[in-house]
Every structure is written in structure tokens, then in C-alpha cells.
Amino acid sequence: MARVGVMLPRDLPAEQVMTFARRAEQLGFDELWVVEDLGFRGGVAQAGAVLAATSRIVVGIGILPAGARNAAFAAMELATLAQLFPGRLIAGIGHGMPDWMRQVGERPASPLTLLREYAVAVRALLRGEPGPPAGRYVDVEGVVIGETPRVVPPVVLGVRGPKSIAVAGRVADGLLLAEPSAPPYIAASIERLASTTPEVITYDAAVVADDARAALALVRPGLAWIGEPDWSPHLTPLPFAPALAQHRQASPTREAFAATMPDEWVRELSLAGTPAEVRARIAARHAAGATSVVMIPAEPDPWTR
């Protein structure tokens, strides 16, 4: 089933988190995604709180950085949530932003090896199996979690590079693609994933408004970072990728880059526009292979002001 989700803004005031979660459920969203960005809030704690505050919506954690937690203890946390809220959890694991991981002393020499070992270990432990043989970075050999969930949560890898996507196809239940996730990028990623039944969750900055031009103007700040080198895998499959790279090179700042981007690029790289336009762009992402399309609010939520 094609699903639509919404992200809980990382900087939403704490007293508004439960209101936002309940409102997302009332509005009919299938999923609510929480993030774990360095300096903001913990992903597991947020997930537990919003699961308890709601009754139906599936909660995704996107993402837990591999190496920030011991794999056995991460599996225990996820298993506990999955026991308490059966069938309502998706666990995202990723490399973590390189600068953040260096800041906390957890940037390994081979992030890909760590991620592969970590995903294999966490998934095995969630299934109630003994921890796999020790690897280069992850050693939970023989560990068994007795309190395992009846419904084992899917584990998806939040990655963007070709090698990491290929690893996700081998050791995870699917893939989480950060923003922007235009249809060509989704299709190219699924090809690299090489999985027969992939779970593919996509993020995109979103603004829905009656005035399409106003929506495009509001979403632009959410695209300021996409011209930086780390985002190149998202853009390479797009026909206007070379022109976008030239535009970033000619722009004095990230903000100027986003502010002067052609409207047609903004439309392709976001979920911004009238309700009908946004529905069409969500449908295009589903048609490209996304199983869940997650909207990242790019303006203050009027229901939490």
C-alpha cells in the first residue's frame, strides 16, 4: 500500500510535540517520522513518547547513527518499543552525518563496514537470534535478547551513496532516502538496491498552500543545502543536474542559491504547491517505487502556534 507520512520537526518546542503527533494522526497520515540530529532530541525517546500519545499511526526513527549506541542496547530499545506498540515501529539506521560523528569520536575508518555489521547484528537480535560472530567494529557475539517483539520492526538504512544503497539491499529490510527524493533518484536507488520487495521511504521538504507561488517561496529555504557535495547522489539522475551544479557555483551563499533557483527545479525537488499539485508529486514518487513518501514541514505548523 502506498503510504504518506510527515516528519516531526526536530526544533519543534517540546510542549508542542504531543499536539503535533496527535494532529498528524487525526489528519490521516500513515506515518510520523522522528529524527535524531546531534544537538536536538534523541530518536528513541521521541518515538516512545509519540507512540504513547497516539493509537494508530506508525512511528519511524530516521535515523539512529550506527556506532552511537552499542548494537545490543540499540536492539533492546527497539525491541521494547516494538513490544509495547506492536506493528507501529520502523527503525532507521545510518552512517550519521560525518561531521557530527567526528565531533563525538564515532567516525570509523570504514563507515560502510560498521553499518553493515551493525544492521546485521541489530536485525538478528530483534528476531531473538544470538548475536552474529564478532566483526571489525561490532561485537555482540552470542548475545540474546529474551524480550523480543511479536512483530519484528523493519530495519531500513538511511543512506545515499551507491555502495551504501547496495549494502542496504543485502542486509536490511529497505531504504530511507533523505531529501530531496525526486522520482529519478528514487528509481536509480531502487535499481542499486536490487531487492525483490524493497521498503523505500523518501523524505522531501513540503509546503501545501492554495497559492502555488507562495508555497514555492516558503519551501526554498529547505533546499538551501542540496547544492553541497554530500547531496550530489540525489541530483545526478536529474536532467538538470549540471545546470544546478553551475547555479550553486555561481551563487555566493547557500541561501542565494535556493532563493534564485528556477521554479521548475523547486517543484521537482520538493512537495510544494497546491493540494492537487502536491498529491500529483506524491503519486509520482510512489510510481517511481517509493512505498512511503514523508513530508518535511518547511514552515511553522499553524496547529502548534
C-alpha positions in Angstrom: 0.0 0.0 0.0 1.3 3.5 -0.9 1.8 5.4 2.3 2.2 9.1 3.2 4.0 10.3 6.3 5.0 13.5 8.0 8.2 14.4 9.9 8.1 15.8 13.4 10.3 18.9 13.1 13.5 18.5 15.1 13.2 22.0 16.6 9.5 21.9 17.5 9.2 23.2 21.1 8.9 20.2 23.4 5.5 21.3 24.7 4.1 21.1 21.1 5.4 17.6 20.3 2.4 15.6 21.5 0.0 18.1 19.9 1.8 17.7 16.6 1.8 13.9 16.8 -1.9 13.6 17.7 -2.8 16.1 14.9 -0.8 14.1 12.4 -2.8 11.0 13.3 -6.1 13.0 13.2 -5.3 14.2 9.7 -4.9 10.6 8.5 -1.1 10.4 7.9 0.1 6.8 7.8 3.4 7.5 9.5 5.1 10.0 11.7 8.9 10.2 11.5 11.2 11.5 14.2 14.9 12.4 13.6 18.0 12.1 15.8 20.2 15.1 14.8 23.2 15.9 17.0 22.2 18.7 19.4 18.5 18.2 19.2 16.4 15.3 20.6 17.0 11.6 20.9 15.2 9.4 18.4 14.2 6.5 20.7 12.9 8.8 23.4 10.8 10.8 20.9 9.5 7.6 19.3 8.4 6.3 22.7 6.6 9.5 23.6 4.7 9.9 20.4 3.7 6.2 20.2 2.2 6.5 23.7 0.4 9.7 22.7 -1.2 8.2 19.6 -3.1 5.0 18.9 -2.8 4.1 15.2 0.0 6.0 13.4 3.2 4.1 12.6 6.3 5.9 14.0 9.6 5.8 12.2 13.0 6.7 13.6 15.1 8.2 10.9 17.9 7.7 11.7 19.9 6.2 14.5 23.6 6.7 13.7 25.4 3.3 13.7 28.1 3.3 16.4 26.5 5.9 18.6 24.9 3.1 20.6 26.1 -0.4 21.2 24.2 -2.7 18.8 22.8 -4.9 21.6 21.5 -2.0 23.6 20.0 -0.4 20.5 18.2 -3.6 19.7 16.9 -3.7 23.3 15.5 -0.2 22.9 13.8 -1.0 19.6 12.5 -4.4 20.8 11.0 -2.7 23.8 9.1 -0.2 21.7 8.0 -2.9 19.3 6.7 -5.0 22.2 4.8 -2.1 23.7 3.4 -0.9 20.3 3.2 -3.9 18.0 3.4 -3.2 14.3 3.8 0.6 14.8 7.6 1.0 14.6 10.1 1.3 11.7 13.7 1.6 12.7 16.1 3.6 10.5 19.8 3.2 10.9 22.5 5.1 9.0 26.1 6.4 9.0 25.2 9.7 10.7 26.5 13.0 9.3 30.3 12.7 9.0 31.0 16.0 10.9 28.7 15.1 13.7 30.2 11.6 14.1 33.7 13.1 14.2 32.6 15.5 16.9 31.6 12.7 19.2 34.5 10.5 18.3 32.5 7.8 16.5 33.6 8.2 12.9 35.2 4.9 11.9 37.8 4.3 9.2 35.2 2.3 7.3 31.7 3.6 7.9 30.3 1.1 5.4 31.7 -1.9 7.3 30.3 -0.6 10.5 26.9 0.0 9.0 26.8 -3.5 7.5 27.9 -5.2 10.7 25.5 -3.1 12.8 22.5 -3.7 10.7 23.1 -7.5 10.6 23.5 -7.6 14.4 20.5 -5.5 15.3 18.2 -7.4 12.9 19.4 -10.7 14.3 18.9 -9.6 17.9 15.4 -8.3 17.2 14.5 -11.7 15.8 15.6 -13.3 19.0 18.7 -14.9 17.4 22.1 -14.9 19.1 24.3 -12.1 18.1 26.5 -12.9 15.0 30.2 -13.5 15.1 32.3 -10.5 16.0 33.2 -8.2 13.2 35.7 -5.4 12.8 33.5 -2.9 14.7 30.5 -4.8 16.2 30.9 -7.5 18.8 27.7 -8.8 20.3 28.6 -12.4 19.6 26.2 -14.8 21.4 24.1 -12.1 23.0 20.4 -13.0 23.2 17.6 -10.6 23.8 14.9 -12.6 25.7 12.3 -9.9 25.4 11.7 -9.9 21.7 8.7 -8.4 20.0 5.9 -10.4 18.5 6.0 -8.1 15.4 9.6 -7.5 14.5 10.0 -3.9 13.2 11.5 -3.4 9.8 15.1 -2.0 9.8 15.8 0.3 6.9 19.1 2.0 6.2 19.2 5.8 5.8 21.9 6.1 3.2 22.5 7.9 -0.1 25.7 6.7 -1.8 25.6 3.8 -4.4 27.8 1.4 -2.2 25.7 2.0 0.9 22.4 1.5 -1.0 23.8 -1.8 -2.3 24.6 -2.9 1.2 21.0 -1.9 2.3 19.7 -4.3 -0.4 21.8 -7.1 1.2 21.4 -6.6 4.9 18.3 -4.5 5.6 14.6 -4.5 5.1 14.8 -1.5 2.8 16.0 2.0 2.3 15.3 5.5 3.6 16.2 8.3 1.2 16.8 11.8 2.6 15.6 14.9 0.9 15.4 15.7 -2.0 14.0 12.5 -3.4 12.8 13.3 -6.9 11.4 10.3 -8.9 14.6 9.8 -11.0 16.6 9.5 -7.8 14.1 7.0 -6.3 14.2 4.9 -9.4 18.0 4.9 -9.6 18.3 4.0 -5.9 15.9 1.1 -6.3 17.9 -0.3 -9.2 21.1 -0.2 -7.0 19.1 -1.7 -4.1 18.5 -4.8 -6.1 15.9 -6.1 -3.7 12.8 -8.0 -4.8 10.4 -6.5 -2.2 12.1 -3.2 -1.1 10.7 -0.9 1.5 11.6 2.5 0.2 10.9 5.6 2.3 11.5 9.0 0.9 11.8 12.5 2.5 11.0 15.8 0.9 10.6 19.4 2.1 6.9 20.2 1.8 4.6 23.2 1.8 0.9 23.0 0.8 -1.0 26.2 0.1 -3.8 27.5 -2.1 -1.3 29.8 -3.7 1.3 27.7 -5.6 3.8 30.5 -5.9 3.6 31.2 -2.2 4.2 27.6 -1.5 7.3 27.5 -3.7 8.7 30.6 -1.9 8.2 29.1 1.5 9.9 25.8 0.6 13.0 27.4 -0.9 15.0 27.7 2.4 14.5 23.9 2.9 16.5 23.4 -0.3 19.5 25.6 0.6 21.8 22.6 1.4 21.2 20.5 -1.6 23.9 22.2 -3.7 26.6 21.0 -1.4 28.8 17.9 -2.3 27.2 15.5 0.1 23.9 15.8 -1.8 25.2 15.1 -5.3 23.9 11.5 -5.3 20.4 12.9 -5.1 20.9 15.1 -8.1 23.0 13.1 -10.5 20.0 11.2 -12.0 18.2 14.5 -12.8 18.3 16.0 -16.3 19.1 19.5 -14.9 21.9 18.3 -12.6 24.7 20.0 -14.5 22.8 23.3 -14.6 22.1 23.1 -10.9 25.7 22.5 -10.1 26.7 25.5 -12.2 24.0 27.6 -10.4 25.4 26.6 -7.0 28.9 27.5 -8.1 27.7 30.9 -9.3 25.8 31.6 -6.1 27.6 33.4 -3.3 25.8 31.6 -0.5 23.5 28.6 0.0 20.6 30.9 0.7 21.2 32.8 -2.5 21.3 29.5 -4.4 17.9 28.4 -3.0 16.3 31.8 -3.5 17.2 32.1 -7.1 16.6 28.5 -8.2 14.2 28.2 -11.1 10.6 27.4 -10.1 10.6 24.2 -12.1 13.6 22.8 -10.2 11.9 23.7 -6.9 8.8 21.8 -8.0 10.8 18.7 -8.9 12.9 18.8 -5.7 10.1 19.3 -3.2 6.5 18.7 -2.3 5.4 22.3 -2.6 2.3 23.7 -4.3 -1.5 23.5 -4.2 -3.1 20.4 -2.7 -3.7 18.9 -6.2 -0.1 19.6 -7.2 1.4 18.0 -4.1 -0.9 15.0 -4.5 0.4 14.6 -8.0 4.1 14.8 -6.9 3.5 12.3 -4.1 1.9 10.0 -6.7 4.9 10.4 -9.0 7.2 9.3 -6.1 5.0 6.3 -5.4 5.0 5.4 -9.1 8.8 5.6 -9.1 8.9 2.9 -6.4 8.6 4.7 -3.1 6.5 2.8 -0.6 6.2 5.7 1.8 6.5 9.4 1.0 7.3 11.6 4.0 6.6 15.3 4.0 9.1 17.6 5.9 7.2 20.7 7.0 9.1 23.7 5.7 7.0 26.3 7.5 5.6 26.7 11.0 2.7 24.4 11.7 -0.4 26.6 12.3 -1.9 23.9 14.7 1.0 24.3 17.1 1.4 28.0 17.2 
